[in-house]
């Protein structure tokens, strides 16, 4: 979900005249996102974009521009109900066109932020949107609120020929993933990796190396992926963090995924990319 699919044209967010003109342009494309759901084409592999005149009433968000075409999202009013056959990003993400995923990730993150920030955190006053939907200003005290992004680390720990995976108690039987956790205030990413692995599995690590990152708008995370080398191998579970953790060899991982005994994250997650990069190729099965 991290592909760059369009220009965000942030400099246009303060140009009210331009915003009005582009909204009046029938060539502008609009994504409707209602309760996290959006309309699909008949093949269900792409967003069904609307013209501005076709969009329901709601909050407008300037998403950006692609190939000279301006794209918006509309967050409809509460009275609007999304049809049951509309899609959700988390379910359909890997099957959608890459260009649509880029717009959807942005819109999903903004929708999550808007529904979580309905009143001023300082005084409780009402909020009014401006700058293309990217600023909420309090009507009472004037404080401005901006979209938030919460950094989190996600890591595959290895000890040479084995990789460490864990599972949460609420997950279905057989589901495992890489370890992950939020970065504490004032903490470096590398220190967060070491702390989270120690807290969740009792394993000490070194040689923390960057792999890649991924926006995860459920609701507002930036997942920063790492590999780390274990300097200890005895697992000690923190029951408040995870239910189980195991070391897997490549052969065990292949055999158990083929048998359906081990279920790994889907392709929408950077966790899958970390695992398959270490494994050396694609693995069967996913959530």
LODO-227336 format. One line per field, with one value per residue (C-alpha): residue number from 1; residue in three letters; y, x, z. Coordinates in steps of 0.5 Angstrom, whole numbers, plus 500, padded with zeros to 3 digits. Layout:
N
num	c(NUM; ...)
residuo	c(ALA; ...)
north	c(Y; ...)
east	c(X; ...)
up	c(Z; ...)
END
This chain:
287
num	c(1; 2; 3; 4; 5; 6; 7; 8; 9; 10; 11; 12; 13; 14; 15; 16; 17; 18; 19; 20; 21; 22; 23; 24; 25; 26; 27; 28; 29; 30; 31; 32; 33; 34; 35; 36; 37; 38; 39; 40; 41; 42; 43; 44; 45; 46; 47; 48; 49; 50; 51; 52; 53; 54; 55; 56; 57; 58; 59; 60; 61; 62; 63; 64; 65; 66; 67; 68; 69; 70; 71; 72; 73; 74; 75; 76; 77; 78; 79; 80; 81; 82; 83; 84; 85; 86; 87; 88; 89; 90; 91; 92; 93; 94; 95; 96; 97; 98; 99; 100; 101; 102; 103; 104; 105; 106; 107; 108; 109; 110; 111; 112; 113; 114; 115; 116; 117; 118; 119; 120; 121; 122; 123; 124; 125; 126; 127; 128; 129; 130; 131; 132; 133; 134; 135; 136; 137; 138; 139; 140; 141; 142; 143; 144; 145; 146; 147; 148; 149; 150; 151; 152; 153; 154; 155; 156; 157; 158; 159; 160; 161; 162; 163; 164; 165; 166; 167; 168; 169; 170; 171; 172; 173; 174; 175; 176; 177; 178; 179; 180; 181; 182; 183; 184; 185; 186; 187; 188; 189; 190; 191; 192; 193; 194; 195; 196; 197; 198; 199; 200; 201; 202; 203; 204; 205; 206; 207; 208; 209; 210; 211; 212; 213; 214; 215; 216; 217; 218; 219; 220; 221; 222; 223; 224; 225; 226; 227; 228; 229; 230; 231; 232; 233; 234; 235; 236; 237; 238; 239; 240; 241; 242; 243; 244; 245; 246; 247; 248; 249; 250; 251; 252; 253; 254; 255; 256; 257; 258; 259; 260; 261; 262; 263; 264; 265; 266; 267; 268; 269; 270; 271; 272; 273; 274; 275; 276; 277; 278; 279; 280; 281; 282; 283; 284; 285; 286; 287)
residuo	c(UNK; UNK; UNK; UNK; UNK; UNK; UNK; UNK; UNK; UNK; UNK; UNK; UNK; UNK; UNK; UNK; UNK; UNK; UNK; UNK; UNK; UNK; UNK; UNK; UNK; UNK; UNK; UNK; UNK; UNK; UNK; UNK; UNK; UNK; UNK; UNK; UNK; UNK; UNK; UNK; UNK; UNK; UNK; UNK; UNK; UNK; UNK; UNK; UNK; UNK; UNK; UNK; UNK; UNK; UNK; UNK; UNK; UNK; UNK; UNK; UNK; UNK; UNK; UNK; UNK; UNK; UNK; UNK; UNK; UNK; UNK; UNK; UNK; UNK; UNK; UNK; UNK; UNK; UNK; UNK; UNK; UNK; UNK; UNK; UNK; UNK; UNK; UNK; UNK; UNK; UNK; UNK; UNK; UNK; UNK; UNK; UNK; UNK; UNK; UNK; UNK; UNK; UNK; UNK; UNK; UNK; UNK; UNK; UNK; UNK; UNK; UNK; UNK; UNK; UNK; UNK; UNK; UNK; UNK; UNK; UNK; UNK; UNK; UNK; UNK; UNK; UNK; UNK; UNK; UNK; UNK; UNK; UNK; UNK; UNK; UNK; UNK; UNK; UNK; UNK; UNK; UNK; UNK; UNK; UNK; UNK; UNK; UNK; UNK; UNK; UNK; UNK; UNK; UNK; UNK; UNK; UNK; UNK; UNK; UNK; UNK; UNK; UNK; UNK; UNK; UNK; UNK; UNK; UNK; UNK; UNK; UNK; UNK; UNK; UNK; UNK; UNK; UNK; UNK; UNK; UNK; UNK; UNK; UNK; UNK; UNK; UNK; UNK; UNK; UNK; UNK; UNK; UNK; UNK; UNK; UNK; UNK; UNK; UNK; UNK; UNK; UNK; UNK; UNK; UNK; UNK; UNK; UNK; UNK; UNK; UNK; UNK; UNK; UNK; UNK; UNK; UNK; UNK; UNK; UNK; UNK; UNK; UNK; UNK; UNK; UNK; UNK; UNK; UNK; UNK; UNK; UNK; UNK; UNK; UNK; UNK; UNK; UNK; UNK; UNK; UNK; UNK; UNK; UNK; UNK; UNK; UNK; UNK; UNK; UNK; UNK; UNK; UNK; UNK; UNK; UNK; UNK; UNK; UNK; UNK; UNK; UNK; UNK; UNK; UNK; UNK; UNK; UNK; UNK; UNK; UNK; UNK; UNK; UNK; UNK; UNK; UNK; UNK; UNK; UNK; UNK; UNK; UNK; UNK; UNK; UNK; UNK)
north	c(500; 505; 506; 513; 514; 521; 528; 531; 538; 541; 548; 548; 547; 554; 556; 557; 559; 554; 549; 551; 551; 544; 542; 545; 541; 535; 532; 532; 525; 524; 518; 517; 514; 512; 509; 506; 503; 506; 504; 499; 497; 491; 487; 489; 491; 498; 504; 507; 514; 520; 526; 532; 533; 525; 525; 526; 532; 531; 534; 534; 532; 534; 528; 530; 530; 525; 525; 532; 530; 533; 528; 529; 524; 526; 524; 523; 526; 521; 520; 517; 509; 505; 500; 493; 491; 497; 495; 496; 497; 492; 487; 488; 492; 487; 486; 493; 497; 500; 507; 507; 504; 510; 515; 510; 509; 517; 518; 512; 515; 522; 519; 515; 522; 526; 521; 521; 528; 531; 536; 541; 537; 543; 546; 542; 547; 545; 544; 547; 544; 548; 547; 542; 538; 538; 543; 543; 549; 550; 555; 557; 558; 558; 552; 548; 541; 537; 529; 525; 519; 514; 511; 503; 498; 492; 487; 480; 477; 471; 467; 465; 459; 461; 467; 469; 470; 471; 471; 474; 471; 474; 471; 464; 458; 458; 465; 468; 474; 479; 482; 490; 495; 503; 507; 511; 518; 520; 513; 511; 506; 502; 502; 501; 494; 492; 494; 491; 484; 484; 485; 481; 475; 476; 476; 480; 483; 487; 489; 492; 494; 498; 494; 499; 502; 502; 507; 503; 507; 503; 508; 512; 508; 508; 502; 502; 495; 492; 486; 484; 479; 475; 474; 470; 464; 462; 465; 468; 470; 476; 474; 481; 482; 476; 469; 465; 466; 460; 460; 457; 454; 456; 448; 449; 455; 452; 446; 449; 454; 449; 444; 450; 449; 456; 462; 468; 476; 478; 481; 488; 488; 489; 483; 479; 482; 482; 474; 473; 477; 473; 466; 468; 468; 467; 463; 460; 462; 468; 471)
east	c(500; 506; 506; 507; 501; 499; 502; 499; 499; 499; 501; 494; 490; 490; 488; 480; 479; 482; 479; 472; 474; 476; 470; 466; 470; 466; 473; 475; 474; 471; 472; 466; 468; 463; 464; 471; 467; 467; 464; 467; 467; 463; 469; 471; 478; 478; 475; 468; 470; 465; 464; 463; 456; 454; 458; 453; 454; 459; 466; 471; 478; 483; 487; 492; 493; 494; 496; 493; 486; 485; 482; 478; 475; 468; 466; 458; 454; 451; 445; 448; 449; 454; 451; 453; 457; 461; 469; 473; 481; 483; 479; 481; 487; 492; 487; 486; 489; 496; 493; 487; 491; 495; 489; 485; 490; 490; 483; 482; 487; 484; 477; 480; 483; 476; 472; 477; 477; 470; 472; 478; 482; 484; 477; 472; 469; 467; 472; 471; 475; 480; 486; 483; 481; 487; 487; 481; 481; 477; 471; 472; 479; 482; 487; 489; 489; 493; 492; 497; 501; 503; 510; 511; 516; 515; 521; 523; 528; 532; 538; 541; 537; 530; 525; 521; 514; 508; 501; 495; 490; 484; 487; 484; 488; 495; 495; 502; 506; 512; 513; 511; 509; 509; 515; 515; 516; 523; 525; 529; 527; 532; 531; 524; 525; 530; 525; 519; 522; 525; 518; 514; 518; 524; 529; 535; 537; 543; 544; 538; 537; 532; 528; 522; 516; 508; 503; 497; 491; 488; 487; 494; 500; 507; 510; 517; 520; 526; 531; 534; 539; 538; 543; 539; 534; 530; 523; 519; 512; 509; 502; 499; 503; 502; 499; 505; 512; 516; 522; 521; 526; 525; 523; 518; 515; 514; 511; 506; 504; 502; 499; 494; 497; 501; 497; 501; 499; 496; 500; 497; 502; 509; 510; 509; 514; 519; 517; 518; 524; 528; 525; 527; 521; 513; 509; 502; 496; 495; 490)
up	c(500; 500; 492; 490; 485; 485; 487; 493; 491; 498; 496; 493; 499; 501; 494; 495; 488; 485; 490; 488; 480; 480; 484; 479; 473; 471; 469; 477; 480; 487; 491; 496; 503; 507; 514; 511; 505; 497; 491; 486; 479; 476; 476; 484; 482; 482; 485; 481; 481; 481; 478; 483; 481; 482; 489; 496; 500; 505; 507; 502; 502; 496; 495; 489; 482; 477; 470; 470; 473; 480; 485; 491; 497; 500; 507; 507; 512; 517; 514; 508; 508; 504; 500; 502; 496; 497; 498; 504; 503; 508; 505; 498; 498; 494; 489; 487; 482; 485; 483; 487; 493; 493; 494; 498; 503; 504; 504; 509; 514; 513; 515; 521; 523; 522; 526; 532; 532; 532; 538; 540; 545; 548; 550; 547; 542; 535; 529; 522; 516; 512; 507; 503; 509; 512; 518; 523; 527; 533; 533; 540; 542; 535; 536; 529; 529; 524; 522; 526; 524; 529; 528; 529; 528; 525; 525; 523; 528; 526; 529; 522; 520; 524; 524; 530; 529; 534; 535; 539; 543; 539; 532; 529; 530; 526; 525; 526; 524; 525; 532; 532; 537; 537; 538; 545; 546; 545; 543; 537; 532; 533; 541; 539; 536; 541; 547; 543; 542; 549; 552; 548; 547; 552; 546; 546; 539; 535; 528; 527; 520; 516; 511; 508; 511; 510; 511; 515; 516; 521; 524; 523; 523; 519; 520; 519; 518; 520; 521; 527; 529; 536; 541; 545; 543; 549; 549; 555; 553; 556; 556; 556; 549; 545; 547; 543; 539; 536; 532; 524; 520; 512; 511; 517; 515; 508; 510; 515; 510; 505; 510; 512; 519; 519; 516; 515; 514; 507; 502; 504; 510; 510; 515; 509; 505; 511; 512; 504; 503; 509; 506; 499; 495; 496; 501; 500; 504; 507; 512)
END
